[in-house]
């Protein structure tokens, strides 16, 4: 069985025209050479001028810090970005929110969002300083195509939660006082409740 498979491979290679193979090989080499030249041009263009990318950056600060200290942290990292040739656009403070799970014994954290237009080196430096800082619990930087206009989804949700409810001060369904529970009568199936013997 193996001899038949090997023989068919050899015959297929024999049938392959040598000139066709050489033409294919030359075309492949030209294409790889073109791609390498294009990559070299792109990297030299980036070396001449720092490549700027758009990022959205969110960080979580400890629950012990005040809102003023969170603003000071934002200003500190804004300075790091600007010192390394970047710009910070929209800055949002989302306030103190509950965490899904505890992080370093913190059940809550201050959330802050920054829109960044900066080279990668500036973002790396900011993240390095955040790793050192004990007040920062977590951070996440995401590369985006363009920054959103207007408030973020979290701010819109917060504004929606702050609006007064249409039903006034009426409690929601679960908080309603229903009064004492009425007696349900005898059970189905002929079973009746008898008082326990130790209480009778």
C-alpha positions in Angstrom: 0.0 0.0 0.0 2.8 2.4 1.0 4.7 1.7 -2.3 1.7 2.8 -4.4 1.4 6.1 -2.5 5.1 6.8 -2.9 5.0 5.9 -6.6 2.1 8.3 -7.2 3.9 11.1 -5.5 7.0 10.5 -7.6 5.0 10.4 -10.8 3.2 13.6 -9.9 6.6 15.3 -9.4 7.9 13.9 -12.6 4.9 15.3 -14.5 5.5 18.8 -13.0 7.2 20.9 -15.7 10.5 22.2 -14.5 10.0 25.6 -16.2 6.6 26.0 -14.4 8.2 25.3 -11.1 11.1 27.8 -11.7 8.5 30.5 -12.7 6.5 29.9 -9.6 9.7 30.1 -7.5 10.8 33.4 -9.0 7.3 34.9 -8.5 7.3 33.8 -4.9 10.8 35.4 -4.3 9.7 38.7 -5.9 6.6 38.8 -3.8 8.5 38.2 -0.5 11.1 40.8 -1.6 8.3 43.4 -2.2 6.8 42.7 1.2 10.1 43.1 3.0 10.8 46.5 1.2 7.3 47.7 2.2 7.8 46.8 5.8 11.2 48.5 5.8 9.7 51.7 4.5 6.9 51.6 7.1 9.3 51.1 10.0 11.6 53.9 8.8 8.7 56.3 8.5 7.7 55.4 12.1 11.2 55.9 13.4 11.3 59.4 11.9 8.1 60.5 13.7 6.6 58.9 16.7 3.6 56.8 15.7 0.5 58.1 17.6 -2.3 55.7 18.4 -5.7 56.2 20.1 -6.4 54.5 23.4 -9.1 54.3 26.1 -7.6 53.8 29.5 -9.6 52.8 32.7 -8.1 52.5 36.1 -9.4 51.5 39.5 -8.2 53.3 42.6 -8.5 52.0 46.2 -11.8 52.8 48.1 -9.8 54.5 50.9 -8.7 57.4 48.6 -10.8 60.5 48.3 -12.3 61.9 45.1 -9.7 64.7 45.2 -6.9 62.2 45.4 -8.4 60.4 42.4 -8.4 63.7 40.5 -4.7 64.1 41.5 -3.9 60.7 40.2 -5.5 61.5 36.9 -3.5 64.7 36.7 -0.3 62.9 37.5 -0.8 60.3 34.7 -1.9 63.0 32.4 1.4 64.7 33.0 3.3 61.5 32.2 1.5 61.1 28.9 2.1 64.8 27.9 5.8 64.6 28.9 6.2 61.7 26.5 4.6 63.5 23.6 1.0 62.5 23.9 -2.4 64.1 24.6 -5.2 63.3 26.9 -8.7 64.1 25.7 -11.8 63.3 27.6 -11.4 62.4 31.3 -14.4 60.9 33.3 -14.6 60.0 36.9 -17.2 57.3 37.3 -17.2 57.5 41.1 -17.1 54.8 43.8 -18.5 51.5 42.5 -18.9 48.0 44.0 -16.5 45.3 42.7 -17.6 41.9 41.6 -15.0 40.3 43.8 -12.5 41.7 46.4 -9.2 43.0 45.1 -6.5 43.5 47.8 -9.2 43.5 50.5 -11.2 46.2 48.7 -14.9 45.7 48.0 -15.3 49.0 46.2 -13.1 51.1 43.9 -13.0 54.5 42.3 -13.2 54.2 38.5 -11.7 56.7 36.1 -11.6 56.8 32.2 -9.0 58.7 30.0 -9.0 59.0 26.2 -5.4 59.0 25.2 -3.7 60.0 21.9 -0.1 59.0 22.4 2.8 56.9 21.2 3.1 53.4 22.7 6.2 54.4 24.8 4.1 57.0 26.7 1.4 54.4 27.5 4.0 51.9 28.7 5.6 54.5 31.0 2.2 55.4 32.5 1.3 51.7 33.0 4.8 51.1 34.6 4.1 53.9 37.1 0.6 52.5 37.8 2.1 49.1 38.6 4.3 50.8 41.2 1.5 52.9 42.8 -0.2 51.2 45.7 -3.4 53.3 45.2 -4.1 51.7 41.8 -5.8 48.3 42.0 -6.2 47.5 38.3 -5.9 49.2 35.0 -6.7 48.4 31.4 -5.7 50.1 28.1 -7.6 49.4 24.9 -6.5 50.5 21.4 -9.5 52.1 19.5 -10.1 53.3 16.0 -11.5 56.6 17.2 -12.7 58.2 20.4 -16.4 58.4 21.2 -18.1 61.7 21.2 -20.0 62.8 24.2 -20.3 61.0 27.5 -19.4 57.3 27.8 -22.0 54.5 28.4 -21.1 54.4 32.1 -21.8 58.2 32.5 -25.1 57.9 30.6 -26.1 55.0 32.9 -25.2 57.1 35.9 -27.3 60.0 34.6 -30.2 57.7 34.0 -29.9 56.3 37.6 -29.8 59.9 39.0 -33.1 60.9 37.4 -36.2 61.0 39.6 -38.5 58.0 39.1 -41.9 58.5 37.4 -43.8 56.7 40.2 -42.7 59.2 42.8 -41.8 57.8 46.2 -43.9 54.7 45.9 -41.9 51.7 47.0 -41.1 49.1 44.4 -42.9 45.8 44.2 -40.5 43.9 46.5 -40.5 46.5 49.3 -44.3 46.7 49.6 -45.8 45.8 53.0 -48.4 43.1 52.5 -49.6 42.8 56.0 -50.1 39.5 57.9 -50.3 36.4 55.9 -53.9 34.9 55.9 -54.6 31.3 57.0 -54.4 29.0 54.0 -57.0 26.5 55.3 -56.7 22.7 55.1 -54.2 21.2 52.8 -55.1 19.4 49.6 -55.1 15.6 49.7 -56.9 15.3 53.0 -54.0 16.1 55.3 -54.7 18.5 58.1 -52.3 20.3 60.3 -52.2 19.0 63.8 -50.4 20.9 66.5 -47.2 19.3 67.6 -47.4 17.2 70.6 -44.7 18.9 72.5 -46.5 22.3 72.1 -50.0 21.0 72.9 
